[in-house]
């Protein structure tokens, strides 16, 4: 998912570079790039966050 978003962002940047200044499409692409940046940051945060709380190590009871 992150690879797809990065490629989409790179493509939007290239298209924006070729768009005329002060164009409606340029403003849409700028907002799209900001939105993709936000989604990438959220994904990085969620991937770094641990889902389960770390439990204390417990010893196994002795075998019978």
N, C-alpha and C positions, 0 to 999 in steps of 0.2 A: 504494500500500500504506500509506504514511504517513497519507494522508488518511482511509482506511478506519479505521485504528487510532485516529486522533484522534477521529473521530466515534463510534466504539464506546466510547472512554473517556469522552467527554462524556455519552453516553447512560447509561453505568454510574454516573456521578456524579449525574445527575439521579434515577435510580432509587434510588440509595443515600440521597439526601436525603429521599426519601419513605418509606423503610423505617423501621420502628420501631427504636429504639435497643436494642442488645444482642440483636439478632435474628440468626438463623443466616444469613439472606440478606444482611444488612449485612456480616457478616464475609467472606462469599464475594465480595461486590462489592468490598470493600476489597482483598482479595488479587488480584482480577482487575485492578483499577486499577493496583496496584503492578506486576503482570506486564506490562500494556500499556505502562506508563512505561519499564520495562526494555527491552522490545522496541523502542520508539521510540528510546531512547538507542543501542541497538546498531545500528539502521538508520542513524541520523545518523552514527555513527562509520564504518560501512562505506561510506557514500556519500562521506564526506570523504577516505577513504583512497585513495591512488592505487594502481591495480593493477600498473602497469608502473614499473620503476625509471627514473628520468630518465637518459637517455644524454647523453653529451657531444656537443656539436654537431661534426659532421664536415664537412670540405669535400669537395666532389665533385672527382673527378679531372678534369683538363683534357680537353676534347673533342678528338678526333683530326681 
